[in-house]
Amino acid sequence: MDFYKRLALAGELIPYGKVATYGQLALLCGRPRNSRQVGRALSRELAGKKFPAYRVVNSQGFLSGASSFETPDMQKRLLQAEGVVVRDNRVDLKVWGWKNTMDDALFLCKSFEERGI
């Protein structure tokens, strides 16, 4: 399995104006305990330069990837540009969290299989 290729595909599904968590992406990639690996991948662009890393937050909704962006407030500004409300460096996951469906998971599973990843 190529975790980073899977992560790149999962990242394409995060909707505009929504956020996903590191753990949510790890689960969608078939590695539910690899949320730290998601963070590592994003900080080193291992999932590709097109991955919307600013849409990824920690399990409590905190913007935790500031060091990976050009400026400490860039992630916040990018999210706000999509209409996401950020308060105290945090988003409300009940409102702004991506609620992926079983169809999303099955689509990814089929995509992984087709690509041999």
MMTF fields as JSON, N, C-alpha, C and O atoms, coordinates in Angstrom:
{
  "mmtfVersion": "1.0.0",
  "mmtfProducer": "UNKNOWN",
  "numBonds": 467,
  "numAtoms": 468,
  "numGroups": 117,
  "numChains": 1,
  "numModels": 1,
  "chainsPerModel": [1],
  "groupsPerChain": [117],
  "chainIdList": ["A"],
  "bondAtomList": [4, 2, 8, 6, 12, 10, 16, 14, 20, 18, 24, 22, 28, 26, 32, 30, 36, 34, 40, 38, 44, 42, 48, 46, 52, 50, 56, 54, 60, 58, 64, 62, 68, 66, 72, 70, 76, 74, 80, 78, 84, 82, 88, 86, 92, 90, 96, 94, 100, 98, 104, 102, 108, 106, 112, 110, 116, 114, 120, 118, 124, 122, 128, 126, 132, 130, 136, 134, 140, 138, 144, 142, 148, 146, 152, 150, 156, 154, 160, 158, 164, 162, 168, 166, 172, 170, 176, 174, 180, 178, 184, 182, 188, 186, 192, 190, 196, 194, 200, 198, 204, 202, 208, 206, 212, 210, 216, 214, 220, 218, 224, 222, 228, 226, 232, 230, 236, 234, 240, 238, 244, 242, 248, 246, 252, 250, 256, 254, 260, 258, 264, 262, 268, 266, 272, 270, 276, 274, 280, 278, 284, 282, 288, 286, 292, 290, 296, 294, 300, 298, 304, 302, 308, 306, 312, 310, 316, 314, 320, 318, 324, 322, 328, 326, 332, 330, 336, 334, 340, 338, 344, 342, 348, 346, 352, 350, 356, 354, 360, 358, 364, 362, 368, 366, 372, 370, 376, 374, 380, 378, 384, 382, 388, 386, 392, 390, 396, 394, 400, 398, 404, 402, 408, 406, 412, 410, 416, 414, 420, 418, 424, 422, 428, 426, 432, 430, 436, 434, 440, 438, 444, 442, 448, 446, 452, 450, 456, 454, 460, 458, 464, 462],
  "bondOrderList": [1, 1, 1, 1, 1, 1, 1, 1, 1, 1, 1, 1, 1, 1, 1, 1, 1, 1, 1, 1, 1, 1, 1, 1, 1, 1, 1, 1, 1, 1, 1, 1, 1, 1, 1, 1, 1, 1, 1, 1, 1, 1, 1, 1, 1, 1, 1, 1, 1, 1, 1, 1, 1, 1, 1, 1, 1, 1, 1, 1, 1, 1, 1, 1, 1, 1, 1, 1, 1, 1, 1, 1, 1, 1, 1, 1, 1, 1, 1, 1, 1, 1, 1, 1, 1, 1, 1, 1, 1, 1, 1, 1, 1, 1, 1, 1, 1, 1, 1, 1, 1, 1, 1, 1, 1, 1, 1, 1, 1, 1, 1, 1, 1, 1, 1, 1],
  "groupList": [{"groupName": "MET", "atomNameList": ["N", "CA", "C", "O"], "elementList": ["N", "C", "C", "O"], "formalChargeList": [0, 0, 0, 0], "bondAtomList": [1, 0, 2, 1, 3, 2], "bondOrderList": [1, 1, 2], "singleLetterCode": "M", "chemCompType": "L-PEPTIDE LINKING"}, {"groupName": "ASP", "atomNameList": ["N", "CA", "C", "O"], "elementList": ["N", "C", "C", "O"], "formalChargeList": [0, 0, 0, 0], "bondAtomList": [1, 0, 2, 1, 3, 2], "bondOrderList": [1, 1, 2], "singleLetterCode": "D", "chemCompType": "L-PEPTIDE LINKING"}, {"groupName": "PHE", "atomNameList": ["N", "CA", "C", "O"], "elementList": ["N", "C", "C", "O"], "formalChargeList": [0, 0, 0, 0], "bondAtomList": [1, 0, 2, 1, 3, 2], "bondOrderList": [1, 1, 2], "singleLetterCode": "F", "chemCompType": "L-PEPTIDE LINKING"}, {"groupName": "TYR", "atomNameList": ["N", "CA", "C", "O"], "elementList": ["N", "C", "C", "O"], "formalChargeList": [0, 0, 0, 0], "bondAtomList": [1, 0, 2, 1, 3, 2], "bondOrderList": [1, 1, 2], "singleLetterCode": "Y", "chemCompType": "L-PEPTIDE LINKING"}, {"groupName": "LYS", "atomNameList": ["N", "CA", "C", "O"], "elementList": ["N", "C", "C", "O"], "formalChargeList": [0, 0, 0, 0], "bondAtomList": [1, 0, 2, 1, 3, 2], "bondOrderList": [1, 1, 2], "singleLetterCode": "K", "chemCompType": "L-PEPTIDE LINKING"}, {"groupName": "ARG", "atomNameList": ["N", "CA", "C", "O"], "elementList": ["N", "C", "C", "O"], "formalChargeList": [0, 0, 0, 0], "bondAtomList": [1, 0, 2, 1, 3, 2], "bondOrderList": [1, 1, 2], "singleLetterCode": "R", "chemCompType": "L-PEPTIDE LINKING"}, {"groupName": "LEU", "atomNameList": ["N", "CA", "C", "O"], "elementList": ["N", "C", "C", "O"], "formalChargeList": [0, 0, 0, 0], "bondAtomList": [1, 0, 2, 1, 3, 2], "bondOrderList": [1, 1, 2], "singleLetterCode": "L", "chemCompType": "L-PEPTIDE LINKING"}, {"groupName": "ALA", "atomNameList": ["N", "CA", "C", "O"], "elementList": ["N", "C", "C", "O"], "formalChargeList": [0, 0, 0, 0], "bondAtomList": [1, 0, 2, 1, 3, 2], "bondOrderList": [1, 1, 2], "singleLetterCode": "A", "chemCompType": "L-PEPTIDE LINKING"}, {"groupName": "GLY", "atomNameList": ["N", "CA", "C", "O"], "elementList": ["N", "C", "C", "O"], "formalChargeList": [0, 0, 0, 0], "bondAtomList": [1, 0, 2, 1, 3, 2], "bondOrderList": [1, 1, 2], "singleLetterCode": "G", "chemCompType": "PEPTIDE LINKING"}, {"groupName": "GLU", "atomNameList": ["N", "CA", "C", "O"], "elementList": ["N", "C", "C", "O"], "formalChargeList": [0, 0, 0, 0], "bondAtomList": [1, 0, 2, 1, 3, 2], "bondOrderList": [1, 1, 2], "singleLetterCode": "E", "chemCompType": "L-PEPTIDE LINKING"}, {"groupName": "ILE", "atomNameList": ["N", "CA", "C", "O"], "elementList": ["N", "C", "C", "O"], "formalChargeList": [0, 0, 0, 0], "bondAtomList": [1, 0, 2, 1, 3, 2], "bondOrderList": [1, 1, 2], "singleLetterCode": "I", "chemCompType": "L-PEPTIDE LINKING"}, {"groupName": "PRO", "atomNameList": ["N", "CA", "C", "O"], "elementList": ["N", "C", "C", "O"], "formalChargeList": [0, 0, 0, 0], "bondAtomList": [1, 0, 2, 1, 3, 2], "bondOrderList": [1, 1, 2], "singleLetterCode": "P", "chemCompType": "L-PEPTIDE LINKING"}, {"groupName": "VAL", "atomNameList": ["N", "CA", "C", "O"], "elementList": ["N", "C", "C", "O"], "formalChargeList": [0, 0, 0, 0], "bondAtomList": [1, 0, 2, 1, 3, 2], "bondOrderList": [1, 1, 2], "singleLetterCode": "V", "chemCompType": "L-PEPTIDE LINKING"}, {"groupName": "THR", "atomNameList": ["N", "CA", "C", "O"], "elementList": ["N", "C", "C", "O"], "formalChargeList": [0, 0, 0, 0], "bondAtomList": [1, 0, 2, 1, 3, 2], "bondOrderList": [1, 1, 2], "singleLetterCode": "T", "chemCompType": "L-PEPTIDE LINKING"}, {"groupName": "GLN", "atomNameList": ["N", "CA", "C", "O"], "elementList": ["N", "C", "C", "O"], "formalChargeList": [0, 0, 0, 0], "bondAtomList": [1, 0, 2, 1, 3, 2], "bondOrderList": [1, 1, 2], "singleLetterCode": "Q", "chemCompType": "L-PEPTIDE LINKING"}, {"groupName": "CYS", "atomNameList": ["N", "CA", "C", "O"], "elementList": ["N", "C", "C", "O"], "formalChargeList": [0, 0, 0, 0], "bondAtomList": [1, 0, 2, 1, 3, 2], "bondOrderList": [1, 1, 2], "singleLetterCode": "C", "chemCompType": "L-PEPTIDE LINKING"}, {"groupName": "ASN", "atomNameList": ["N", "CA", "C", "O"], "elementList": ["N", "C", "C", "O"], "formalChargeList": [0, 0, 0, 0], "bondAtomList": [1, 0, 2, 1, 3, 2], "bondOrderList": [1, 1, 2], "singleLetterCode": "N", "chemCompType": "L-PEPTIDE LINKING"}, {"groupName": "SER", "atomNameList": ["N", "CA", "C", "O"], "elementList": ["N", "C", "C", "O"], "formalChargeList": [0, 0, 0, 0], "bondAtomList": [1, 0, 2, 1, 3, 2], "bondOrderList": [1, 1, 2], "singleLetterCode": "S", "chemCompType": "L-PEPTIDE LINKING"}, {"groupName": "TRP", "atomNameList": ["N", "CA", "C", "O"], "elementList": ["N", "C", "C", "O"], "formalChargeList": [0, 0, 0, 0], "bondAtomList": [1, 0, 2, 1, 3, 2], "bondOrderList": [1, 1, 2], "singleLetterCode": "W", "chemCompType": "L-PEPTIDE LINKING"}],
  "groupTypeList": [0, 1, 2, 3, 4, 5, 6, 7, 6, 7, 8, 9, 6, 10, 11, 3, 8, 4, 12, 7, 13, 3, 8, 14, 6, 7, 6, 6, 15, 8, 5, 11, 5, 16, 17, 5, 14, 12, 8, 5, 7, 6, 17, 5, 9, 6, 7, 8, 4, 4, 2, 11, 7, 3, 5, 12, 12, 16, 17, 14, 8, 2, 6, 17, 8, 7, 17, 17, 2, 9, 13, 11, 1, 0, 14, 4, 5, 6, 6, 14, 7, 9, 8, 12, 12, 12, 5, 1, 16, 5, 12, 1, 6, 4, 12, 18, 8, 18, 4, 16, 13, 0, 1, 1, 7, 6, 2, 6, 15, 4, 17, 2, 9, 9, 5, 8, 10],
  "groupIdList": [1, 2, 3, 4, 5, 6, 7, 8, 9, 10, 11, 12, 13, 14, 15, 16, 17, 18, 19, 20, 21, 22, 23, 24, 25, 26, 27, 28, 29, 30, 31, 32, 33, 34, 35, 36, 37, 38, 39, 40, 41, 42, 43, 44, 45, 46, 47, 48, 49, 50, 51, 52, 53, 54, 55, 56, 57, 58, 59, 60, 61, 62, 63, 64, 65, 66, 67, 68, 69, 70, 71, 72, 73, 74, 75, 76, 77, 78, 79, 80, 81, 82, 83, 84, 85, 86, 87, 88, 89, 90, 91, 92, 93, 94, 95, 96, 97, 98, 99, 100, 101, 102, 103, 104, 105, 106, 107, 108, 109, 110, 111, 112, 113, 114, 115, 116, 117],
  "secStructList": [7, 7, 2, 2, 2, 2, 2, 2, 2, 2, 2, 2, 2, 1, 7, 6, 6, 7, 5, 3, 3, 2, 2, 2, 2, 2, 2, 2, 6, 6, 7, 6, 6, 7, 2, 2, 2, 2, 2, 2, 2, 2, 2, 6, 6, 6, 6, 7, 6, 6, 1, 7, 4, 4, 4, 3, 3, 7, 6, 6, 1, 5, 7, 7, 7, 4, 4, 4, 1, 1, 1, 6, 6, 2, 2, 2, 2, 2, 2, 2, 2, 6, 6, 7, 7, 7, 5, 6, 6, 5, 7, 7, 2, 2, 2, 2, 5, 7, 7, 7, 7, 2, 2, 2, 2, 2, 2, 2, 2, 2, 2, 2, 2, 2, 2, 6, 7],
  "xCoordList": [0.837, 0.0, 0.883, 1.862, 0.53, 1.232, 0.357, -0.529, 0.618, -0.193, -0.288, -1.36, 0.807, 0.814, -0.018, -0.646, -0.024, -0.876, -2.343, -3.19, -2.637, -4.003, -4.425, -5.541, -3.523, -3.809, -4.091, -4.99, -3.345, -3.563, -4.973, -5.636, -5.432, -6.793, -7.851, -8.856, -7.628, -8.589, -8.681, -9.766, -7.557, -7.529, -8.351, -8.919, -8.418, -9.203, -10.697, -11.448, -11.123, -12.55, -12.984, -14.185, -12.051, -12.44, -13.147, -12.541, -14.407, -15.171, -14.69, -14.153, -14.895, -14.639, -15.462, -16.645, -14.832, -15.538, -15.72, -16.503, -15.0, -15.059, -13.643, -12.683, -13.519, -12.231, -12.33, -13.412, -11.198, -11.1, -10.061, -9.227, -10.103, -9.095, -8.016, -8.22, -6.875, -5.776, -6.239, -5.956, -6.948, -7.43, -8.46, -8.465, -9.318, -10.333, -9.661, -10.071, -8.643, -7.938, -7.176, -7.142, -6.565, -5.853, -6.818, -6.496, -7.992, -9.007, -9.438, -9.539, -9.689, -10.102, -9.013, -9.302, -7.767, -6.65, -6.369, -5.436, -7.174, -7.013, -6.044, -5.693, -5.596, -4.654, -5.158, -4.623, -6.187, -6.835, -5.927, -6.276, -4.805, -3.912, -2.744, -1.798, -2.806, -1.683, -1.933, -1.492, -2.623, -2.892, -1.599, -1.509, -0.609, 0.682, 1.368, 2.048, 1.181, 1.762, 1.105, 1.757, -0.174, -0.859, -0.198, 0.11, 0.017, 0.667, 2.053, 2.428, 2.807, 4.161, 4.097, 4.881, 3.16, 3.012, 2.69, 3.236, 1.801, 1.395, 2.524, 2.712, 3.275, 4.36, 5.497, 6.269, 5.604, 6.693, 6.198, 6.953, 4.942, 4.309, 4.412, 4.543, 4.353, 4.443, 3.155, 3.153, 2.071, 0.806, 0.627, -0.435, 1.652, 1.601, 1.373, 0.802, 1.822, 1.712, 0.284, -0.031, -0.575, -1.96, -2.867, -4.023, -2.365, -3.18, -3.594, -2.746, -4.895, -5.366, -5.076, -5.994, -3.809, -3.385, -4.036, -4.211, -4.391, -5.014, -6.394, -6.921, -6.982, -8.294, -8.198, -9.204, -7.008, -6.822, -6.52, -5.63, -7.289, -7.165, -7.052, -7.239, -6.741, -6.64, -8.024, -9.036, -8.064, -9.334, -10.268, -11.458, -9.751, -10.602, -10.925, -11.588, -10.461, -10.736, -9.692, -9.862, -8.609, -7.565, -6.706, -6.403, -6.326, -5.41, -4.024, -3.441, -3.502, -2.257, -1.07, 0.01, -1.247, -0.164, 0.502, 1.077, 0.442, 0.944, 2.384, 2.727, 3.221, 4.629, 4.841, 5.912, 3.837, 3.937, 3.562, 3.711, 3.084, 2.651, 3.636, 4.451, 3.549, 4.469, 4.406, 5.432, 3.201, 3.028, 2.164, 1.373, 2.298, 1.529, 0.011, -0.713, -0.476, -1.925, -2.455, -3.631, -1.619, -2.037, -3.157, -4.111, -3.064, -4.112, -5.445, -6.469, -5.434, -6.652, -7.217, -8.419, -6.359, -6.823, -7.389, -8.389, -6.752, -7.242, -8.608, -9.487, -8.782, -10.078, -11.15, -12.267, -10.804, -11.773, -12.166, -13.306, -11.235, -11.539, -12.59, -13.281, -12.71, -13.721, -14.997, -15.929, -15.027, -16.216, -16.21, -17.175, -15.138, -15.039, -14.773, -13.874, -15.552, -15.374, -14.305, -14.418, -13.269, -12.185, -12.194, -12.045, -12.367, -12.357, -11.308, -11.282, -10.454, -9.397, -8.584, -8.255, -8.269, -7.444, -8.101, -7.42, -9.435, -10.183, -11.431, -12.029, -11.813, -13.073, -14.023, -13.585, -15.291, -16.305, -16.523, -17.089, -16.068, -16.173, -17.619, -17.908, -18.523, -19.932, -20.496, -21.396, -19.959, -20.431, -19.576, -20.105, -18.248, -17.324, -16.626, -15.901, -16.839, -16.197, -16.818, -18.033, -15.958, -16.423, -17.042, -16.364, -18.289, -18.987, -19.008, -20.004, -17.871, -17.78, -18.775, -19.128, -19.203, -20.216, -19.583, -18.408, -20.39, -19.944, -19.652, -18.74, -20.409, -20.147, -18.762, -18.062, -18.362, -17.015, -15.954, -14.985, -16.161, -15.203, -15.128, -14.044, -16.276, -16.297, -15.66, -14.971, -15.892, -15.261, -13.738, -13.026, -13.249, -11.8, -11.262, -10.218, -11.964, -11.53, -11.415, -10.436, -12.411, -12.398, -11.258, -10.588, -11.036, -9.955, -8.597, -7.717, -8.426, -7.158, -6.904, -5.795, -7.958, -7.849, -7.502, -6.627, -8.172, -7.917, -6.486, -5.898, -5.937, -4.583, -3.507, -2.312, -3.946, -2.989, -2.272, -1.119, -2.967, -2.362, -3.183, -2.861],
  "yCoordList": [-1.179, 0.0, 1.243, 1.324, 2.193, 3.47, 4.49, 5.099, 4.664, 5.531, 6.947, 7.55, 7.482, 8.866, 9.064, 10.109, 8.085, 8.166, 8.083, 8.774, 7.236, 7.142, 8.474, 8.95, 9.05, 10.32, 11.414, 12.233, 11.431, 12.431, 12.311, 13.321, 11.086, 10.874, 11.294, 11.906, 10.966, 11.333, 12.851, 13.394, 13.526, 14.982, 15.664, 16.731, 15.06, 15.628, 15.657, 16.437, 14.809, 14.72, 15.699, 15.897, 16.316, 17.256, 18.434, 19.145, 18.643, 19.696, 21.106, 21.365, 21.99, 23.412, 23.875, 23.553, 24.629, 25.146, 24.151, 24.389, 23.037, 22.022, 21.651, 21.921, 21.03, 20.551, 19.069, 18.557, 18.393, 16.991, 16.902, 17.797, 15.843, 15.652, 14.69, 13.93, 14.751, 13.846, 12.39, 11.558, 12.097, 10.739, 10.289, 9.129, 11.189, 10.881, 10.49, 9.525, 11.228, 10.919, 9.602, 8.815, 9.364, 8.102, 6.922, 5.919, 7.053, 6.001, 5.771, 4.628, 6.846, 6.72, 6.079, 5.478, 6.212, 5.614, 4.176, 3.545, 3.662, 2.28, 2.08, 0.941, 3.149, 3.086, 3.954, 5.037, 3.49, 4.323, 4.823, 5.792, 4.208, 4.636, 5.495, 5.747, 5.937, 6.657, 8.154, 8.738, 8.777, 10.211, 11.025, 12.054, 10.58, 11.294, 11.205, 12.137, 10.083, 9.931, 10.899, 11.381, 11.182, 12.174, 13.531, 14.235, 13.896, 15.168, 15.265, 16.3, 14.199, 14.159, 14.334, 15.082, 13.639, 13.719, 15.138, 15.629, 15.791, 17.145, 18.147, 19.045, 18.001, 18.953, 18.808, 19.745, 17.646, 17.404, 17.288, 16.904, 17.618, 17.559, 16.182, 16.075, 15.133, 13.767, 13.327, 12.343, 14.047, 13.742, 14.618, 14.609, 15.365, 16.224, 17.682, 18.009, 18.537, 19.977, 20.487, 21.565, 19.742, 20.172, 19.804, 20.226, 19.035, 18.607, 19.831, 20.657, 19.963, 21.132, 20.989, 20.818, 21.06, 20.827, 21.787, 21.449, 22.962, 23.935, 23.479, 24.018, 22.499, 21.977, 20.846, 20.202, 20.595, 19.513, 20.097, 20.932, 19.633, 20.114, 18.912, 17.767, 19.19, 18.06, 17.612, 18.187, 16.605, 15.976, 16.882, 16.589, 17.975, 18.935, 20.155, 21.083, 20.158, 21.266, 22.368, 23.392, 22.173, 23.195, 23.186, 22.13, 24.371, 24.51, 24.212, 25.039, 23.053, 22.619, 22.55, 22.113, 22.972, 22.851, 24.16, 24.274, 25.158, 26.503, 26.512, 27.308, 25.658, 25.66, 25.191, 25.399, 24.565, 24.062, 25.114, 24.875, 26.261, 27.305, 28.472, 28.608, 29.306, 30.434, 31.388, 31.903, 31.621, 32.485, 31.753, 30.887, 32.083, 31.382, 31.476, 30.597, 32.534, 32.691, 32.296, 32.512, 31.732, 31.415, 30.385, 30.549, 29.332, 28.314, 28.955, 28.679, 29.789, 30.475, 31.341, 31.314, 32.102, 32.979, 32.198, 32.603, 31.08, 30.255, 29.654, 29.605, 29.2, 28.653, 29.74, 29.521, 30.906, 32.002, 32.433, 32.836, 32.352, 32.702, 31.759, 32.119, 30.553, 29.587, 29.68, 28.897, 30.643, 30.84, 30.119, 30.217, 29.39, 28.658, 29.649, 30.485, 29.55, 30.424, 29.822, 28.674, 30.608, 30.176, 31.097, 32.311, 30.516, 31.286, 30.692, 29.485, 31.551, 31.109, 29.97, 28.995, 30.113, 29.135, 27.754, 26.73, 27.747, 26.488, 26.616, 27.687, 25.494, 25.45, 24.492, 23.54, 24.741, 23.869, 22.709, 22.885, 21.529, 20.365, 19.954, 19.342, 20.281, 19.949, 20.757, 20.304, 21.95, 22.825, 22.685, 22.552, 22.716, 22.808, 21.499, 21.424, 20.472, 19.183, 18.465, 18.482, 17.836, 17.047, 15.76, 14.966, 15.562, 14.353, 13.393, 13.259, 12.738, 11.829, 10.685, 10.293, 10.177, 9.119, 7.771, 7.678, 6.742, 5.406, 5.387, 4.686, 6.141, 6.223, 6.812, 6.361, 7.816, 8.384, 7.313, 7.174, 6.561, 5.521, 4.423, 3.951, 4.03, 2.986, 3.473, 2.713, 4.74, 5.323, 5.288, 4.921, 5.673, 5.65, 4.228, 3.98, 3.302, 1.906, 1.383, 0.726, 1.678, 1.25, 1.936, 1.302, 3.218, 3.967, 3.398, 3.273, 3.051, 2.459, 1.129, 0.842, 0.34, -0.972, -0.825, -1.531, 0.073, 0.295, 0.746, 0.405, 1.519, 2.051, 1.142, 1.411, 0.077, -0.831, -0.22, -0.545, 0.661, 1.277, 0.899, 1.305],
  "zCoordList": [0.0, 0.0, 0.0, 0.742, -0.827, -0.83, -0.117, -0.717, 1.159, 2.007, 1.455, 1.491, 0.949, 0.489, -0.779, -0.952, -1.647, -2.839, -2.439, -3.006, -1.461, -0.96, -0.332, -0.539, 0.426, 1.084, 0.059, 0.255, -1.01, -2.062, -2.635, -2.868, -2.863, -3.383, -2.371, -2.734, -1.108, -0.068, 0.06, 0.268, -0.063, 0.047, -1.03, -0.798, -2.195, -3.294, -2.97, -3.555, -2.041, -1.714, -0.625, -0.436, 0.094, 1.149, 0.481, -0.32, 0.799, 0.125, 0.457, 1.535, -0.481, -0.295, 0.909, 1.02, 1.805, 2.964, 4.096, 5.016, 4.035, 5.093, 5.513, 4.792, 6.683, 7.155, 7.486, 7.773, 7.444, 7.844, 8.946, 9.09, 9.713, 10.757, 10.254, 9.306, 10.917, 10.579, 10.717, 9.855, 11.802, 12.035, 11.014, 10.601, 10.613, 9.606, 8.292, 7.646, 7.901, 6.656, 6.77, 5.824, 7.931, 8.13, 7.99, 7.354, 8.587, 8.5, 7.054, 6.609, 6.329, 4.924, 4.063, 3.029, 4.497, 3.754, 4.189, 3.691, 5.113, 5.545, 6.683, 6.99, 7.321, 8.439, 9.593, 9.826, 10.32, 11.329, 12.449, 13.123, 12.661, 13.742, 13.245, 13.992, 12.008, 11.413, 11.241, 10.251, 12.173, 12.044, 12.064, 11.395, 12.814, 12.818, 11.46, 11.033, 10.796, 9.463, 8.479, 7.554, 8.674, 7.844, 8.06, 7.098, 9.316, 9.619, 9.022, 8.471, 9.13, 8.551, 7.031, 6.446, 6.412, 4.957, 4.515, 3.528, 5.252, 4.873, 5.08, 4.26, 6.166, 6.428, 5.431, 5.226, 4.813, 3.843, 2.408, 1.514, 2.19, 0.867, 0.211, -1.008, 1.028, 0.507, -0.188, -0.928, 0.047, -0.621, -1.852, -2.473, -2.205, -3.38, -3.03, -1.99, -3.907, -3.671, -3.804, -3.301, -4.464, -4.66, -3.49, -3.449, -2.554, -1.412, -0.598, -0.261, -0.274, 0.484, 1.985, 2.787, 2.348, 3.736, 4.72, 5.891, 4.267, 5.16, 5.63, 6.603, 4.956, 5.345, 6.365, 6.663, 6.902, 7.858, 9.242, 9.405, 10.229, 11.606, 12.543, 12.129, 13.812, 14.741, 15.209, 14.809, 16.042, 16.42, 17.214, 17.326, 17.767, 18.47, 17.612, 18.076, 16.368, 15.466, 15.488, 14.827, 16.242, 16.303, 15.04, 14.484, 14.604, 13.478, 14.026, 14.727, 13.715, 14.343, 13.395, 13.794, 12.152, 11.187, 10.824, 9.741, 11.702, 11.387, 10.895, 10.021, 11.429, 11.031, 9.598, 9.027, 9.021, 7.648, 6.598, 5.4, 7.04, 6.126, 6.132, 7.045, 5.105, 4.966, 6.151, 6.596, 6.661, 7.826, 8.846, 8.47, 10.129, 11.158, 11.001, 11.467, 10.349, 10.208, 8.826, 8.534, 7.991, 6.622, 6.581, 5.82, 7.378, 7.382, 7.761, 7.135, 8.76, 9.19, 8.066, 7.805, 7.406, 6.332, 5.155, 4.563, 4.812, 3.702, 4.022, 3.161, 5.252, 5.653, 5.659, 5.191, 6.188, 6.223, 4.815, 4.584, 3.878, 2.489, 1.894, 0.941, 2.458, 2.011, 2.85, 2.669, 3.765, 4.581, 5.909, 6.666, 6.212, 7.475, 8.606, 8.509, 9.667, 10.82, 11.729, 12.158, 12.016, 12.898, 14.113, 13.98, 15.297, 16.544, 17.47, 17.712, 17.977, 18.896, 18.292, 18.968, 17.011, 16.292, 16.211, 16.178, 16.178, 16.191, 15.325, 15.22, 14.703, 13.963, 14.676, 15.322, 14.558, 15.141, 14.172, 13.093, 14.57, 13.684, 13.419, 12.391, 14.331, 14.098, 12.934, 12.228, 12.747, 11.678, 10.425, 9.321, 10.594, 9.464, 9.121, 8.129, 9.929, 9.665, 8.474, 8.278, 7.69, 6.55, 7.089, 7.742, 6.823, 7.239, 6.049, 5.338, 5.868, 4.73, 4.898, 6.01, 3.778, 3.761, 3.442, 3.087, 3.58, 3.188, 1.695, 1.256, 0.912, -0.525, -0.793, -1.7, -0.009, -0.15, 0.122, -0.624, 1.209, 1.585, 0.522, 0.182, 0.008, -1.023, -2.319, -3.001, -2.659, -3.838, -3.693, -4.628, -2.517, -2.29, -2.344, -2.948, -1.722, -1.726, -3.157, -3.513, -3.959, -5.365, -6.122, -6.938, -5.858, -6.508, -6.137, -6.987, -4.854, -4.405, -5.123, -5.574, -5.212, -5.854, -7.33, -7.831, -8.024, -9.445, -9.718, -10.744, -8.783, -8.958, -8.347, -8.468, -7.698, -7.075, -5.886, -5.601, -5.203, -4.016, -2.808, -1.691]
}
